[in-house]
């Protein structure tokens, strides 16, 4: 049998170290899947929805540190990849998507399942090109993977089904397909001196640190000590910076703490390090703002800067430290460290058993206490992210993944699939909302089919809880948010997965232990309080007015019982 374009693709993937592809087979992928079958060296991870394939590939790439691959068949198949690929692209992880296309002779004719993947994926990729013939091979695959790796994002290779089966010449595939480099990027000497001048003059300096600070923990502790600065942590920086950090004053933003918010608002110099924190209303108006980022296009994108430099955070900080000569008063740091300690105590006091329905804070604390030291935890957007941000304890070994930039529903379980496949010996826990889980519920069967021992913890409050909170804050009555849920434990058991349901807070700890000790996949269905408030650190007048209007409307519309339950939950603990 002569070598085909599909064979050339598979050989290129193997030489790049690819071990698996996530996707769903379709006739336009036949040639590629047959090449995979014949090679016997790449595993096909069969999911039940292509969106899951893209999410899983992103989590796989995040943990493995290499490129991951997903695939979708023509038209609707590859179109389902797009939301997961947006998430991968915005999370800056290298993913190659193979988007099969309709027969090449039918393109432009309105053929069955015809879309324009070369146009559709442009916005969520750095590379999106069509393979039209064998002379493009293997260079097209090499360029796609090199671009994804070099720019930390998505590449899309569009291949008509018939083209994948075309005979290919014997052009050798390079043994080294991907060249992964780690250049040291740092500001110039003059830029460092200017940055140091601003910091030497500052009296009340606060650091805002994000995911770009990965690997810089020790250097940042030295910087905080030198500047006597409190550190505010953006959510994506939590796993890298929260542990062993006496300078941390918590998160800011919609799911942060008042201590983090005020530490930024009351500083005279704010130093942003490796963060593209998006919410402009949480930046100080009067402070001198400085920024260090590896991507210079991000400088000044969120707020007006006094000065910005391009550089790797760890390298820049280490070169900056010797230039910081002026002593700094500890008052600013001590004030907000004390503020944070008080806030932390108040929040921890909310994480107790109480009465049914279970407080989600208590559930998250139990998970944090019982999960493995190196557990991988994924969280759905909405209230699971809120409680994870506030109650999951990080230690430098645990990983926390979510859709923190793209903000899509239903990310937690698919990301858990990719994480578990990438690191099968590691504990993986999905912190799923009931809305998020049910959106891609069919892929519980992927856990069974591939024997993935993922623990799915369902925050079952019978509603799109964070959406309800947003509606209340804006003064609207909740509408369209209620979820008529089944017993997810029984549902899991019908799928051949261990299912556990918890309604009594006194049973929670033993149930979590049982789930974590089980050797296979588990769905832990926990009925949590729908009325638990997750208030942001800054309550503005419009939010307060909106909440008052919601209460008035609720009474006038005969929903006064809900206000009573809200008060019982949040005031009468």
N, C-alpha and C positions, 0 to 999 in steps of 0.2 A: 504494500500500500504506500502510495507516494505521500510525502510530507505536505500538509495543508497549512493555511494561515492559522487555523486553530492550533495545530501542533506547534507552530512557531510561537504563538502566544503562551501556551503552556510551558514551553521550554524557557522562555524569557521569565515567566513568573517563578519557575523553579530556581533559576540562576539568581533571582533577586531574593531568594529565601522564603517565598510565599509557601505556606503549608496548607492553606485552606481557602475556600471561597464560600461566602454566604449568599444564598439566593433561592429562587424557585425556577425549575426547569420549564421551558416552553419550546415549541418547535423551532423558533428562530435561534435557540441556543443549542440545538442538537449537535452541531459539529463541534462546538466547544466542549460540551459535556462528554462527547465520545472521546475526544482527545484527552480529557481529564481521566476518563475511565481507563483508557489504554496506557496512560503514563503510570497509573497506580501510585502516584506520589503526592497527589493533592487531594485533600479531603473536601467533599462537597457537603456543606452544612445546610441541610434542607430546612428552611424556615417555612412558616405558613403565610407570611405577608412580607413583601419586599421591603417595606419600610423598616421592619425588624432587621432585615439583612444589613441595611446601611447603618443603623444604630449599632448593631453588634460589631460590624467592622470597625467603627470608630472607637469603641471600647477596647477591642482587640489591639488596635494600633497604639492606643494610649498606654496599655500595660506592657505590650511586647517591645515597644520602642522602634518598631519597623513599620513597613507599609502593610495594609490589610486590603482585602479585595471583596467586593460584592458584585452581583450580577442580576440583571433583570431582562426578561424577554421583550419582544417588540411591543410598542404601544403602551397599553395599561401596565404591563409588567415593569418596564423600566421607569414609567411615570411614578409608580408607587415608591421608588427609591428616593424621590426628590426631597421629601421632608427630612429624612434621616441624613441625606447628603448635606443639606443646609446646616444641620446641626454639627456634622463632622467638620465642615468648612469653617464654621464660626468658632468651633473649639480648637481649630488649628491642628488637626491630626492628619497624617498622610493616608489617604484612602484612594484606591483605584476602583472606579465603577465601570463595569463592562455593560454597555447598553446595547442589547441586540436591536436590530432594525428590520423593517419589512424587506422583502426581496428587492435588490437594487434596481431591477428593471421596472418596478412599480412605484418607485419614489416620485412623488408629485402627482400621482394619479387619483388620490383619494381612496387608495386601497384599504382593505380591511385592516383595522388597528393602526392606521397610519398616524404618526405624530412627527414632530421635528425635534428629535432629541438633541441634535447639534445646536439648536437654538434654545431649547428648554433648559438645558443644564449650564448655560453660559454664566448665569449669575451666581451659581453655587459651586464654581470650580475655577481653578487657575489654568486648566488645560481641557479643551473639549474639541476633539477632532474626529472625523469620519475616516474609516479605513475603506478604501475603494478597490484596492488591488494588491497583489502579492509584492510589488516592488516597494511598497511602504514598509515591509516587514524585514527585520524585527525593529527597525528604527522607531516606528510609531509607538510601539509598546515601551521601548526604552525611554523615549522623550516623556511619555505620560507618567511613568513611574519616577523618573528623575525630577520632573516638575513637582509632583506631589510631595516627594521627599525634601527637595530643596526649599520649597516654599511653605511646607507644613500645611497642606490643604488637600483639596479634592482634585483628581484628574478623571476625566470621562473619556472612554474610548468607545465610539459608536461603530458597530459592525453589523452590516446587513447579514441576515442568516445565510444567504447563498454565498456571500463573499468569504465568510469564515471557512467554507468548505473548498474554496479555490485551491488548486495545487500551488505550492510555493517552491521557489528554487532552493538550492542548498546553501544559501547565504548563512554563515555561521552566526549563532546567537552569542553575543559576548559573554564570557564567563562572569565578568563583573558588570552586571546590568545597572546597578545603582551605586553612585558615588556619594556616600553620606559624609559630609564634612561638618566640622564644628569650629568655625573660625572664631577668634577672639575679637569682639567688637568693643571698642572703648572710646570715650571722647578724647579729643586732643588735650595736650598739656594746658593750653590757654583756656579751653572750655572747663576743664576740671578746676582751674584756679578761680574762674568766675563763679562756678557753682559753690566752691568752698567759701568765697567771699560772702555770698548771700547767707550761707549757713552760719558763718562766724559772726555775722551781725544779728542773727535772729535771737530772740529772747525766749519765745514760746514756740518751739518747733514740734510739729506733729508729722509722723510718717503715715502715708497711706500705701499699703503694699498688696500686690495681687499675685496672680499665677506666674508672672514673669520673675518672681523671686525664688522659684524652685531652685534648690541647690545652694541658696545664699543664706541659709539660716544663721550660721555662725558669724558670718560677716555682718549681718544686720543686727545681731545682738551687740556687737562691738560698736556699731554706728549709733544705736539707741543709747548705749552707755556714754559714749562720747558727747552726744548732743543732749543727753537727759530728756529724751523724747518718748512720749507714748506712741505706740504703734496701733493704728486702725487697720483692720484686715478686710479686704474685699473677699467675697464668698469663695471665689476660685483660688484664693491664696490660703484658705483655711487649713487644708491638709498639709501645707508646706511650712506654716508659720505659727500655728496656734500652740503647739506643744512646747514645753520647756521655755516659756517666753514670759519673763516677769514684766515686760514692757507692753504686753498686749492689753488693750482696753476694749476689745471686742470688735464687732462688725458695725458698719453703718448701712444706710440705705433702707429700703422698705422692710427688710427682715432683720435689721440690725438692732443695736442697743443704744440707749440714750447716752451712755458713756462714750461710745465711739463717735456718735453724732456731735456731741459738745466738744470733744477733744479736737475735732476738726474746725468747728465753728469759732472756737475761742483761741486759736493759735494765731501767731503773727507770720509764721512761715509754714507752708504745707509742702512737704517733699513727697511727690508721687513716684513710686518705684514699681515698674513692671505691672502697671494696672491701667485698664481702659474703662474704669468704673463709669457707667453710662448716665447716672441720674444727676443731672446738673443742679437740681434744687438742693442737693446735699453738699455742695461745695461752698466754702466760705466766700463772702463777697469782698472782704477787706484785706485778707491775708495776701502775702507774697507767695505765689505758687510756682514751684519748680517741678520738673518732670524728667525722669530717666526712663527711656524705653528702647528696646531693641529695634522697633519699627518706627522710624522717624516720621512716618505719615500720621502717627497717632499723637504726636506732640501738639498740644493745644486744641485737640479735637473736642474735649468736653468742657473746658473752662479756659479762661484767659491766663496765659502764663507770663511770668516775669522772665523765665529762662527755661529752656528745654534742651536736652542733649540726647544723642543716640548712643546707646551702649548696653552691653550685657550687665545686669544688675550686680552680680557677684564681682565681676572684674572692676566695674566702675566704683563700687563701694570700697573695695580694697585699695584702689589707687587714690581715692578721695580721703580716706582716713588720715594719712600723714599730713594733709593740708589743713586739717581742722585744729586750729591752735587755741581758739578762745574758749575759756571755761564757760559752762552754762549752769544756771541755777536749777536745782532739782524740783523747784516748786510746781512747775507745770506738770511734770511727770508724776509727782507724788499725789497731786490733787486728783488726776484722772485715774491713777492706779487705785486710789481709795474709792472713787466713784464707781469704777468697774467692779471692785470687790463687793460693794453694796448691791449693785445691779445683779451680779452673779448670784449672790445669796438669795435675793428676792426671787430670781428665776428658778433657782434650785428648789426653793420652798414650794413652788407650784408643781413640781414633779413628784407627787405622792399618790398613793392608791386612791384615796377618796371613795366616793360611791359610784355606782354605775350610772351612766355610761362612762367608760374609762377615759381619763385625761390623756390626750395624745402626748403631753410632755412626759408623763410617767412611762408610757410605752417606749418612747425614744430613749429615756434614761436606762430602762431595763435592757434594751437592745445594746446600748453603748457599754453597759457594765458587763454583759455576757458575751458579746461578740469577740472573736479571736483578735489577738494583738495586731495581726497583719491582715485583717478582713478587708475585702473590697465592698464598699457600700454604694449603691446607686439610689438616687431619690427622684421621684416624680416631681414635676413642677407643681407649685401650689403649696398646700399646708405641709406635705412631707418635707419639702425643702426648708420651710420655716423651722420646723422642729429639728431637722437635721442640723441646720446652721446653729441652732441655740443649744442643743443638748447632746450632740455626738461629740465625744471626746477623741481628739486626734493625738497621735503619739510619734509621728514620723515614719511609721510602718503601714498604717492604714491608708487606704485610698478612698476618696469620695468623688463620685462622678454624678453629673446631672446635666440637664439642658440649661446651663446657667447663662448662656449668651443668646441662644435661639429661643428658649422659653416655650418649648412645645410640650403638649401633654404626651403621656404614654411612652416616655423614654426609659424609665427605670428598668423594667423587665427586659427589654431588648438589649440594653447596655449590659445588664447582668449576664445575658447569654454570651455575649462576646467576651466578657471578662472571665467567665468560667471556662470557656473553650480555650482561651489563651493561657490560663493558669489553672489547670484542672485540680491541683492539689490545694488550692487556696479557698478559704471560706468566702462565699459571695452572697450578699444579702441585698435584695431589692426592697426598697421602702416605697411601696406602691400606693397611690391614691385609688379609691374605688372607681373614680372616673377614668383615670389613666389606665388601670389594669383592664377594664372592660373594653376600652377602645381597641386593644390588640389582644383580646383574651384568647384567641385561637392559638397563640404561640405558647401557651402553657403546654400544648402538645409537643412543642419542640424540646422542652425539658424532658419529657418522657421519652421521646424518640431517640434523643442523643444521650440520655441518661446523665443529665446535668443536675448535680445536687444543690441547686440554687434554693435559697430560702426566700420565699415571697411573703413579705409582711404587708397585709392590706390594712390601711387606715380607713376603716369602713364607717363613714359618718353619714352615709345616705344622701350625700349632696356634693356638688362642686363647691367645696367649702371656701376656698380663697376667692372665688368669683362672688359668692354671697357676701363675704366681708367687703369686697370692693363696692358692691351694690349698696350695702348699708352705709358705707362711708360717703357715698355720693348722694344718699338720700332716697334711693330707689327701693321699692319692695322687691324681694327676691322673686324671680319668675324664671321658669325654665331651668332651675338648678337642681331640683330634687331628683334623686336616683332611687328607683325601686329595685333594690339589690336582692339577689338570691343569697342563700347561705354559700359563701365561696368555698368553705371547707367541704361541703357535700358535693359541690360542683367539681372540685379537684379530685375527690375520691372517685367520681364517675369517670374521670379521665385516667384513673390509675395512678394518681399522685396522692401522697399523704396530705390529709386535710385536717386542720385543727381550728376550732372556733372558740373565741374567748369573749365573754360578756361581763364576767365578774372580775373586778380588779384584783381580788385576792387569788385568782387563778392564773394571773398573767405571768408571773415569774416562772412558775413551773412549766407553763405552756411554751414560753420562749426557750427554756432549757431543752425541753423535749424536741422542739423544732430544730434547734441547732445541733443536737446530738444525733438526729436521724441521718442515716447514710445517704438517702436519696433526696429528691426535690420535695419541698413542703410548701403548702399554702397555709399561712397562719392568718386567719380572718379575725381581726380584732375590732369589735364594735366600740368606736370612740365617740366622744362628745361632739355633736354637731355645732354646739353654741360656743365652743372655745374661741376666745378672741386672740388673734395674733396681731397686736397693734404695732405699727412702725414706731421708731424712736422719736419721730417728729410728728406731732399732731397739729396740723394747721387749722385755721379758722374754718375753711371750707369743709374739711373733713368733719370737724366737730358739728358744724351746722347741718351737714348732710346726715350725720348719725342721728341728730335730734329730729330732723325731718322724717327719717325712716321710722323712728319710734312713734311719732305722731301718726304717720300713715298706717302703721301696723295696728294701732289702737282703733283708728277710724274704719279700718277694713276687717275688724274682728279678729286680729291676730295678736291680741294682748297676751295670750298665753306664751307666745314665743319670747316676748320681752321678759316675762317672769322667769322663764327657763334660762335666758341669757344672764339675768341678774343672779340666779342661783348658781350658775356655773362659774361666773367670774367675780362675784362679790361675796357670796356666802359659802366660802370654801371651808 
